[in-house]
Amino acid sequence: MDEGSSRRLNPLRSAPNLLTLLRICLAPFLVAAILDGHYALSFVLFLAAGITDALDGTLARVLKQRSTFGAYLDPVADKLLLSTLFLVLLYKGLMPVTVTVLVFGRDVGILLVSALLYAAAGRREFHPSLWGKANTLAQIVAVAAVLLRKVTPNWYWIAAFRAVALDATIVLTIISGLHYAWTVSRRGGTAAANGSQTSNHQTGK
């Protein structure tokens, strides 16, 4: 059996992407649970989504099954789930307006800049920074803390944990957004300088 056939018959080959798709499929059930006030169920579903997030990356590394499709799909799944949850929790009066506006403003700004970079320079590599990863983690913890607060309303340390998680989300959202803007401006300046040098070389200047 050749290598190509072996890969096609290996059921684990597509496991990371399937886990990512499962996380996307969990989103409507999670939203429905929150809207119906089933916060214990929504917390469990959110934990399940978090487990699939951890497993898909781990499997991709262990099985060496990283793909371009998976590299794009994973952050899209994260943003789709988190953005939806921030909106739903805002609608239910559980997520502060300031946090939601900052999170959405940053994500929309990055999306627009990425689209402009792709249109102008054909750039497709938008590797997440350490600050960006920290911000995503803070958002996950904040959503979990908000849901857990509804499940355990009498546990006062959960209230304190929720406040810290929301403050961390605000701080990291601002820092990661500024860091992204600085990185884009630096790369843009470098690209412009390289383009100018190429033009001068071609014209003999």
N, C-alpha and C positions, 0 to 999 in steps of 0.2 A: 504494500500500500504506500503510495507516494505521500510526501509531506502535505500537499494541498488537501488530499482526501482525509488525512488524519486530522487536520485542523477543522474540516467541515464536520467530522463526526465527533469532535470534542465538545460535549455540552457545556463545559466550563468556559469556552472561548468567549461567548457572549454574555456570561453571567454578570460582569460589572455593568454593562449597559442595561441589562434587564433590571438590575437592582435600581438603577437611576430612573428608569421608566416606571418602576413600581412606586418610587417616591413621588413622581408626578401624579400617578393614579390615586395616591392616598390623599392628595390635596382636596378634592371635592368632598370626600367623606369627613375629613378633618374640619372643613368649613361648615358642613352641615351639623356636625356635633357641637361646634361652638355656637352656631346660630340657635340651635335647639336648647342650649344651656346644659349640655351633657359634658361638663368640664373634665370629669374623671376620664371619660372615654376619649375626649380630645387630647388630654395629656398623654394617655397611652399611645394613641395614634401618632402623636408628635414624637414620642420616644422611638416608635417603630420607624418613623421616617429618618430620625437621626441615626439609628442603627444601620439602615440601608446606605446612608451617606458615608458612614465609616467603613462599611464592608465593601462598597464598590471600589473605593480607592485602594483599599488593602488588597483585594483580589486582583485588581489591575496590575499592581506592583508585583505580587507574588507569582501570578501566572504570566507576567510579562505580556499582558494583553492590552496595553495602552494603544488607543487609536485616536485619530483626529476627531472622529464623530463623538467619542466619549469625552474628549477634552473640551469640546464645545457644549455637549449635553449636560455634563455635571454642574457647571456653574449656572446654566440656564434653569435647571431643576431647582437648585438652591434659591435663586432669586425669585422664581415663580412661586415657590412655596412660601418663602418668608414674606415677600411683598403682599401676597394674598392674605396671609395671617395678620400682618400689621393693619391692613385695611379692615378686615373683619373684626379684629379686637378693638380698633378705633370705633367702629360702628356700634359695638357693644358697650362702649364707654370704659374699656379696660386698658387701652393703650393711650398714653398722652399724645395730644395733637403735635406737640413740638418734636417728639421722637419720630413720629410717623412722617411728618413733613421733611425732616432732615434725611431720613433713610430714603424716602422716595426722591427727594431732590438730588441726592448724591447719585443714586442709581440711574435716574433719567439723564443726568449730566454726563455720566460715564458712557451711557449708551449712545448719546448724541455725538460725543467726541469720538468714540470708537467708529461710529458710522462715517463721520467726516474723514477720519484718518484712512479708513478703507477706501472711500470714494476718491480721496485726493492722492493717496500714495500706495493703495493696494495692500496696506498693512493688515495682516490677519492674526499676528501674534500679540495677544493682550494678556501677558502673563500676570497673574495676581501677585501683588506685593505682600510683604509680611504684614504691613498695616491693614491691607485689604482682608487678609485671612483672619487677622485678629478682630476686625470689625464684623465679619460674618459670624465668627464664634460668639462675639458679644450679642449679636442679634438673636442667635439661637438660644443663648442662655436667658436673654430678656424675655423671649416668648415663653420659654419653659417656666420661668419664674412667675410670669403673669398668670399662666394657666394653673400652676401649682398653688398660687395664692388663693384662687377660687376653690380649689379642692380642699385646702387646709386653711380656712379663714381664721382659725383660732391660734395658729402657730405664728407668733409675732416675729420670730427670726426669719420666717419666709418673707414677711413684709419688708424687713430690712434688706434681705437679699435681693428682693425685687427692685428696691430703690437703687441699690448699688449697681445692679445689672443695667437698669435704664440709664443711669448716669454714665456708666462705662460705654454704653451704646452711643450716647450723644457725643462724648469726647472722641471716641474712635471713629465715628462717622465723619466728624469734622477733620480730624487729622488725616485719615485715609483719603478723603476727598482732596484736601490740599496737597497731599503727597502725590496723588495721581495727576493733579493739574501741573505740579512742578515737573514731574517726570515727562509728561507730554510736551510741555514747553521746551524742556531741555533736548528731547529727541527731535522736536520740530526744528529747533535752532541748528542742531547737528546736521539734520537732513538738508536744510536750506544751505548751510555752508558747503556741504558735499556737492550739492547741485550747482552751486556757484563755481566751485573749483572745476567741476566737469565741464561746465559751459566755457570757462576761460581756457581750459585745455583744448577744447574742440575748436575754439576760434583763434587759438594761437597766442592768447594774451598771457 
